[in-house]
Amino acid sequence: MAEKLERFDAVVVGAGFGGSINALRLAQAGKSVLVLERGRRYEPGGFPREVRDVDQLLWRYPTHPQAQGLYDVRFFSGIGAVVASGVGGGSLIYANIHIRPDPVVFEDPRWPRGINRDFLNPYYDRVRDELHIAPLPEDIKLPKRDAYRGAARQAGREIFDPDQAVSWKTSPGPGRQACQLAAQCEFGCPYGAKNTLDLTYLAQAQRLGAQIAAGCLVRHIEPGADGYVVHYADIARGSPRAAAGKCVVLCAGTLGTNEILLRSRDLYRTLPDLSPRLGFGYSGNGDFLGSIQNAREDLRPWEGPDVTSVIRYFDAPPQFTMAAPTFSRPVMEVLASLGQSDGRWLRYLGPMLWPLMGRLLPWALRRGLLSKPQRPAGPHAGDPAHMTNLFAIGRDNANGIMKLKHGALDIEWNYAAENSALIEKMTNAMRELNQAYGGTFAPLLTWEVFKRIITVHSLGGCHLSETPQTGVVSPRGEVHGYRRLFVADGSVIPTSIGFHPVMTISALSEYIAEAVVDSL
C-alpha cells in the first residue's frame, strides 16, 4: 500500500537539466514543487574514485540491482548508453560543453515549424546567464589544446573553444574552488569548479521552497482527481510511495522518460492514449570514439579541463563535430596501457559477448582491470603523456526504437548499417588528425568488436510534434492527449544534433517551462 498522498502544484521527475530548469521557474512563479530524483546528492570531493567499489560507481547493474552508483551504463540490443544518476543529473559528469548548433540543424523537417536557432536564441541566453558559461581563457597555456589546434590547421578545419560551465579563475562560492585544471570533469569535479545544476538552478529553486527528494525511483504515472499521481519507490526505505501534482513534468532523461511512459502505457495501462510514436526516433547523436597513442609531442593530457576545443565538420553531409577529451593522469595511464587493438581475435565472439557486457564490465572493474595500468601492455601501448582520445559527435539518422522487452527498456537499431557513411567520414577525419600528431590511431575497441557505438548523448523517443501521429508532445512540450503532463529533456529532440546537445536541451527546457508555469 502506498503511503499518504503528498500534493503539490507540480511534480518534476528528474534533477537533470530539464528538471532543474523547470523546478526553478515553477518556484519563481510561487508554485509548490516536488523534484523526485532516483540518485543521491554529491558534494565536491564526494564522488567515487575507487573504481573497484562497483556499487558506488555503477547504478543498478545486472548482478547488483541494489547498487546506487553515479553511472548508469546499459548495453541495449542496438547500442550502449551511459547516463548519470544523482542530484544534478548529467551536469555532474558531462564535459561542461555548451554550444549553440549551426542553424542548419533545425532545417530538418522533423523539427516543428517555428523552432529554430533564431527562435531559441533568447532561451540559450537564459542558460548562459544561469550557468555562467565562458570558454577556456586564452592565457591558460595547455599543450593538448595547442596540439589539437595545430592538427585542425593542418587538416584545414575550423576549430573553436566552446563555452563551458566552469568557474575558471575565481571561487564561485563557499566550499568551492576555481578550476584546478585537473581533467576530472567527467568523473565529478572534486573542487566544485563546475557550475553544476545542484549548485545553480536547483540551489535557487530550493531557496524558493522547492523540495528535492533523492533516492526516489519513479515507476509510472496515472491521471488523478486534479492532475496526476506519480508512483515511485523510496529506495532507502524500500517502500512504494506516491505524490500528486496538478502538473507533472517528466525530465528523467531520454532513457528514463521513455521507460516511465512506456510502462505507464503498456504495463500499468494508466496512460493508454499516449502516441503510438512513443519510443520511436531514438538518436545516439552520432557519438564515436577513437584514440591516438604515441604522438610526437608530450601533450600533458591530464592538465586542463577534459575538453578544450571543438572542430567543426559541417561543410557537407554527413555532418559532425569532434573534440579531443583527456582525463586525469591515473585514467590516462590505464587507457594508454590497454593499447589499440583491431579486435579481430574477438569479432567472431561479438554476437555472444555483447549481451553479456552488462555483467562483464562490473566484473572487470571489481578485479582492477580498469583501475591500474595493465601488464603486459596491449598493442601500440605507449607513454600516456603522448596520448589523446578523439570524440566525434554526428548527425545520425535518429532511427532507433525504444521498447519494453520483458518489462525492461531496450533499444533496437542497426546503427552500423544505417549510418555507415557517417562512421566512415568520422573515422577518416580521425586518421587525418592523427597524421598531424604522428601517432597511431584506432577506433574504440568495442566498435571494432561489436559494431555498436556507446553514446553519452541519448536523444529522442518523445518528439516535439504538431500531432500525435508524428510525435509524443506538442511543440510546447505538453503530451498529446494529456493536459498538464509535460516532457522537458533530451527525449523531445526529434533529430540528432551533431554538436554537444546540452545547450539545446536546456534552451528547449526553458521554453517548455514557460508553458508549464502558464498551465497552472
N, C-alpha and C positions, 0 to 999 in steps of 0.2 A: 504493500500500500504506500502511495506517495504521501509525504507529509503535507501539512497545511500549506495551501497555495499562497505564494508571495505574489503581490500585484504591483505592477509598475506601469508608467506610461509607455515605456519602451524596454524591450529585452533585446540586447545586442549579443549575438553569438560569435565569439572570437575576439581576441585582443590584438590582432594584427593591424595592418594599415587601414582597411575598411572599417573595422570595428572601433579602433581608436578615434578615427576621424568622426564617425557618427556619434560616438559617445560624447565627444566634446561638443559638437554642435547641438545635440539634444540637451545637454546640461546647460549650455549657454542660453538656450531657449526656456530654461526653467522647468524642464521635464524631469520626472523621476526615471532613473536609468539603472538597469542591472546589466553588467557585462559578464557573460559566462565564458571562461577560458579553461580549456582542458589541462594546460600545462601549469607549471609553478612559476613563481616570481624569482628572478635572479638579480642579485646585487652585483656591482662591479667587483671583480675578484672572486665571485662565487660560481663561475661557470666551470663545467667539468674539464679537468685536464689529465686525469688518469685514464688513458684510453682503454685499459683492461677492465675498468669498472663499467661494464657494459650497461648495467641498469641505470647508471647516471648519465650515460651517453646517448642511449637509444630509447625511443618511445615504443612500448608495447610490441616488441619484436616477437617472432613466432613462438620461441621456446620460453619466453618470459612475458606473458601478456599483462603482468602487473607492473612492468618497468615504466618509469615516468621520466625518461631522459629527454634531452634537449632536441635531438634529431630524430625525425620520423622518416625512416628510409624504407621505401617499398619497391618491390620488384613485381610489376604487373605483367600480364601476358605480352604486351607490346612495347613496354617502356619501363625504365626505372625512374623514380622520383624521390627527391629529398625536400622536406619541408621542416619548419621549426615547430616546437611545442613549448610555449611559455608566454608569460605576460609581456607583450611587445611583439609577439609573433615573429615573422621573418626579419624584422628590423634587428633582432638580437644577433643574427648570424649572416646577414647579407653583406655585400662588399661596399655598401653605402652609396652606390652609384645612382644618380638622378639625372636622367636625360629626357628632354622633350623630343619625341620621334620626329623624323622628317615628315612633312605634310603628305607625302605620297602614301604613307602607311594607311591613312584614313580614306584613300581613294578606293580601297577595296569595297565592292558593293555589299559586302556583308555588314558593314557599319550602317547604323540607322542614318537617315538623312539628317543633316544638320550637325552631327557630331564629327568635328574635325579639329585640326590643330588650332586654328584661329578661335574656334568656339571654346576650346579647353584652356587657352592661354590664361584667362583670369584665375582658373582653378589651379593651374600649375603655379601661378604666382602665390596663391594661398599656401600651398605646400612648401614652396621655397621659403616663405617667411616663417612658417611654424617650425620647420626643421633646421633653419639657419644654414642652408646649403651653400657651399662655395668650393671651388676647385683647389687642389693641392697647390700651395703657394710656389711660385717660381723660384724663390730664394732658398727653398729646401732642395738641396742637391742630392740626387739619388742616381747611382749608376744604372739601376734597372730601368728607370724612366729614360735616361739618355740613350741606352742601347735600343729600347723599343722605338723611340723616335727616329733613331738612325736607320733601323730596319724599315720603318714606314717610308722614310725618304728614299731609300734605295729601291723600294718597290713602287715608288711614285704614287703613294696613297696619302690621303688626308688623315691626319691624326690630331686629336684634341684631348685636353684634360677635362673630364666631366665634373660637374658639381658633385660634391659628396656631403653627406650629413655628418660632418665631423667638426669638432672644435679644434682647430689646428694649432693655435699658439697660446690661447688663454684658457684658464679653467672655466668650464661652463657652469659650475655651481659647487656647493658643499659636497665633499666626498668624491669629487671628480677631478680629473686632471686633463690637461691638454694632450693632444695626440703625442704618444711617445715613439711613434714610427716603429712599432713592434710587430707589424704584419700579423695581427691576430684578429682581424676584423670578422672573419667568418667562423671564429671559434668562441665568440663572446669577448668583447673588449674588457680586459681586466682593470682598465684605468677610468672607465666611464667617459672616454673621449667621444664616443659615438653618440649622436643625438637620437637615441632610440625612442620608440614610441612610449615606453613606460616612463621615460624622463621628460617627455614633451606633451603630446596630445593627451595621453592618459592621465598624466600627473595633473594637468589643468582640469580635466574632467572630474577627477576625484576631489579636487579643491572646491569644485562647484556642486558636489554632492553625489556624483555618480558612484555606484557601488561596483567593485570589481571582485568577482568570486573566482579564485583559481581552483584548479582541481575539479572542474565540473565538465563532464563529457556529455554533450547533447546527443540524444538518441533520435528523437523525432519531434514533429510539431503537429498540433491539431487545432482546428478552429475552436474558440471558446465563446462564452456568452457575449463578451465585449472585446473581441480581438482574437488572441491565440494563446494556447498553453504550450510551453516549451518543456518537454520531458528530458531530464538529464540525470546522470549518475554522479553522486557525490563520491569521488574516488577515495578520499581519505576515510570516509565513514562507511563506505560500501553500501550505500542506501540509495534508492530511487527518490528523486525529488522533482518538483515542477514549479515553474514560475509563469505567471500570466502577464501579458502585455497587450495594451491596446494596439500596439505596433510591434512587430518583430523585424529585426534587421539581421539577416544571415551574412556573416563575414568570417566564416570558418576556413577560408582559403578555398581554392578550386577543388581540391580533393575532399575536404570536409563538407563544404556546402553541397556539392553534388551528392555525396553519400547520404547526408541528412535528408535531402529532398527525395532521393530515390527510395530510401527506407520509408519515408512518410507516404509516398505514393504507392509503392509496390509491396511493402511488407505490412505496415500498420494500416494502410489504406485510409489515412486521415486526411490526405490531400489528393483525392483521386483525380481531380481535374487539372493537374499540372500538365504542361505542354508535352506532347509526345517527342519533342525535340530535346527534352531534358537529357543531359549526358552526352549529346552529340556535339561535334566540333571542338574536341579537346586539342590543345596545342602544347608542345614542349618548348615552344619559342625557339626551335632550331638549335638548342644547346648542343655544342660539340666540343669535346676536349682533346687536346694533344699536349705534347711536351717537347722541349728542346733540351738536350743534355750536351755537355762537353763544348759549350760555347767558348770562343776565343778569350773573351774578357771575363774578369771577375765581376759578376752582376750584383753581388751583395744582396741577394733576393729577399733576405729577412729584414731589410731596412725599408721603412716607409709603410703606407697603407697597403693592403693586398693588391689593389688596382690603382695605377696612376693615370693611365691614358687609354684611349679607345681609338681604333682605326675604323674608318667608315668604308664599306664596300657597297655603296648604294648607286653606283653609276649605271648598272644594268642588272636585271633579274637573272638568277635568284639573288636577292639582296641579303646582306648580313653586316654585322659589325664584329670586331674582335678586340679582346683585351688580353693582358698577359698577367694573370694573377699569380702571386707568390705568397708564401706563408712564413711563419716563424722558423727559426733555424732547426729545431728538432723535427718539424714536419718535413722541411726540405731535405734533411738528411735521410729520412725514411724513404721519401719519394725517389731521391737520387739513387739509393741503394737497390731499389726494385728494378731499375734499368728500363729498357724498352724492348719488348718482345712483340713479334707479329702474331703470337698466339697460335701459330699453325698446328702446334702439337696438341692444342686443346679444342680446336674448332669442331672436330668430329664429336666431341662431348658436349658442345654448346647447347643443343636442344634439351639434353638431360640435366645439365648443370644450372641453366637459368632459373627453373622453378625452385631450385634449392638455395639460391643466393641469399634469400632472407634468413636462412639458417647458417650458411657458410660465413657470412660477414661477421656476426657476433662470435662465432667460433674462432675466426682468425684474430679478432680483436682481443678476445679473452686470453689467447695464447701468446700475445705480444708480437704477432707477426706484422702489425702496423704501428707499433709504438717504439720501435728501436731499429736502427739500420740493420739490414739483413746481410748475413754472410753465409755462403758465398754470394757475391753480388750478381744481379741479373745482367743480361746483355746490354751493352752500351752504358752501364752504370758509370758514373763519374763523380767529380767533385761537386757537391751541392751548391757551391758558390758559383758554379758555371751552368746552372740550370734555371729554366723558367717554364711555366705552364703557358699554354695558349687556350683561350676560351672564345669560341665563335658563337654568336647568337644570331639566328637567321629566321627568315620568313618561310617556315614550313607550311604545308598545306592545311594544317589545322583540321585533320580528318580523323582524329582518334575518337573512340566511342567508349564512354564510361557506363558501366552497368554493374548490377549486383550479380555476383556469382557465389552461390552457396551462402548468401547473406552478407558477403563482404564485397567491397569495391574492387572492380577490375577495369583495366583499360585495354581494349583491343585495337591494334593498329599495325599494319605492315609498313612501318616507318621507313625502313631502308629502301624498299621498292618504290614507295610513293614520293620520296624526297631524294632520290639518287643524284639529281643534278645539283641540288643544294650541297649535299655532302661532298661531292666531287670538287665543287668550286671552293668550299671551305678548306678541304684537305690540300688542294693545290696552293691556296693562299698561305697556309701554314708552312708548306715546303719552301715557298718563295721567301718568306721571312727568315726561315732557317738558314738560307744562303747568306744572309747578312750576318747572322750570328756565327756562322762557320761551325755549327754543331751537328748533332744527329737528331732526327725528328721521328716521332711515331705518334699515331693516334692513341687514345686511351685503350688499354688492353681489353676492357670489357666490350668496346665496339668491335675490335678485331676478332674476338671470340664469339660474341653473341649477335652482332649486327643490331644492337639496340643502344639507343642513347640513354644517358642518365641526366635528367633535367632538374634544375633548381627553379624553373620558371613555369610551373603549370598554369595554363590559362584555359578558359572556355567551359562549355557544358551548360551554362545558364545565360546564353547570349542575349544581349540587348537586341530588341526587335520591335517592329511595329505590330506584329501579330503573333499569336501562339503557334501558328503553323511554321514560323521561321525562327522562333526563339522562345525563351522562357520568361524573360522580363521585358517590360516596356522600356523605351529609351530613358525613362526616369528611374529605372531600377525596380519598379513595382512588379511583382509576379503576376502574370496574366491570369485573371480569374480570381485573384485573392487580394482584396483591398487591404492595404496596410501591412502586407507581407513584402519585404524588400530584400534584395541581394546587393551587396556592395563589396565586392572583392574581385580578384582576377578572373573568376568564373564568368563574369558578364562580358568579358572582352571577346569579340566574335572572330578574331583573326590572330595569327602570330604578329609580332611587332618588329622583331629584328634588332631591337635595342633592349637594354635592361628595362624591364617593364614597370618597375615600382612607381615611377613618377606618373605614369598614365593610370595605373591602378588607383593611386592616391587622388589624382585630379578627378577621375570619374567618381570616386567615393565622396569627394567634396561636393560635386554636382548632385549626386543622389541624396546626400544628407539634406540638401535644401528641400527636396520633395518629401523626405521622411519627416522633417520638422513641420512642413506645411500640412501634412496629413493628420496631425494631432490637434 
